[in-house]
Amino acid sequence: MTLIEEEINRKMLSASERETIFIDFDENELLRTNKQSTASYLQTLTNSGIITRNEAREMLGLNKVDGADSLSVSYSDVNQNTIKSDTDK
């Protein structure tokens, strides 16, 4: 994609225009799948602490919201909890 962008920039824009204007394809649109797959993918990334909720919103073309810029790891499976107290044997 980068080569195509560079070629379009070179052929369509003058040298002075290239200083302030550039062609940039939105690869997310090309890779977009159905909404359920996208939601599942972003949920996995946010719940795994890979991206923030605001980064997921940005991938969807949505505005940022307050309080959604920190990474978090979802942990809800109590049966897998290996932290034991001193009284556990």
C-alpha positions as semicolon CSV with decimal commas, in nm:
position;residue;x (nm);y (nm);z (nm)
1;M;0,000;0,000;0,000
2;T;0,283;0,238;0,080
3;L;0,425;0,208;-0,269
4;I;0,087;0,292;-0,421
5;E;0,047;0,593;-0,190
6;E;0,394;0,718;-0,279
7;E;0,330;0,676;-0,650
8;I;0,001;0,866;-0,633
9;N;0,165;1,141;-0,426
10;R;0,447;1,170;-0,680
11;K;0,224;1,174;-0,987
12;M;-0,075;1,374;-0,863
13;L;0,085;1,641;-0,642
14;S;0,338;1,907;-0,723
15;A;0,655;1,933;-0,513
16;S;0,510;2,224;-0,315
17;E;0,179;2,041;-0,259
18;R;0,365;1,733;-0,130
19;E;0,498;1,946;0,156
20;T;0,149;1,983;0,305
21;I;-0,075;1,728;0,132
22;F;-0,038;1,351;0,109
23;I;-0,240;1,049;0,003
24;D;-0,299;0,795;0,280
25;F;-0,519;0,488;0,232
26;D;-0,718;0,370;0,533
27;E;-0,613;0,006;0,552
28;N;-0,876;-0,060;0,818
29;E;-1,144;-0,017;0,552
30;L;-0,976;-0,275;0,332
31;L;-0,945;-0,522;0,618
32;R;-1,293;-0,461;0,758
33;T;-1,496;-0,776;0,815
34;N;-1,844;-0,812;0,952
35;K;-1,934;-0,617;1,265
36;Q;-1,943;-0,922;1,492
37;S;-1,590;-1,024;1,393
38;T;-1,463;-0,670;1,440
39;A;-1,629;-0,641;1,782
40;S;-1,484;-0,975;1,893
41;Y;-1,136;-0,881;1,768
42;L;-1,136;-0,544;1,945
43;Q;-1,280;-0,695;2,264
44;T;-1,000;-0,952;2,269
45;L;-0,736;-0,683;2,222
46;T;-0,878;-0,457;2,494
47;N;-0,945;-0,739;2,743
48;S;-0,591;-0,870;2,692
49;G;-0,437;-0,530;2,769
50;I;-0,297;-0,496;2,416
51;I;-0,485;-0,176;2,327
52;T;-0,684;0,077;2,527
53;R;-1,056;0,128;2,483
54;N;-0,984;0,463;2,316
55;E;-0,748;0,294;2,069
56;A;-1,029;0,051;1,984
57;R;-1,267;0,344;1,941
58;E;-1,016;0,513;1,711
59;M;-0,999;0,197;1,496
60;L;-1,377;0,223;1,460
61;G;-1,357;0,590;1,366
62;L;-1,514;0,704;1,694
63;N;-1,412;0,990;1,922
64;K;-1,215;0,931;2,239
65;V;-1,392;0,925;2,575
66;D;-1,258;1,035;2,912
67;G;-1,107;0,760;3,128
68;A;-1,048;0,509;2,847
69;D;-0,675;0,559;2,787
70;S;-0,538;0,300;3,029
71;L;-0,465;-0,063;2,955
72;S;-0,660;-0,321;3,150
73;V;-0,664;-0,698;3,172
74;S;-0,996;-0,865;3,231
75;Y;-0,984;-1,144;3,486
76;S;-1,315;-1,300;3,571
77;D;-1,242;-1,674;3,598
78;V;-1,228;-1,721;3,975
79;N;-1,165;-2,095;3,936
80;Q;-0,830;-2,020;3,771
81;N;-0,720;-1,785;4,050
82;T;-0,392;-1,922;4,187
83;I;-0,343;-1,661;4,459
84;K;-0,371;-1,834;4,794
85;S;-0,388;-1,696;5,144
86;D;-0,167;-1,811;5,431
87;T;-0,453;-2,024;5,565
88;D;-0,484;-2,227;5,243
89;K;-0,295;-2,555;5,249
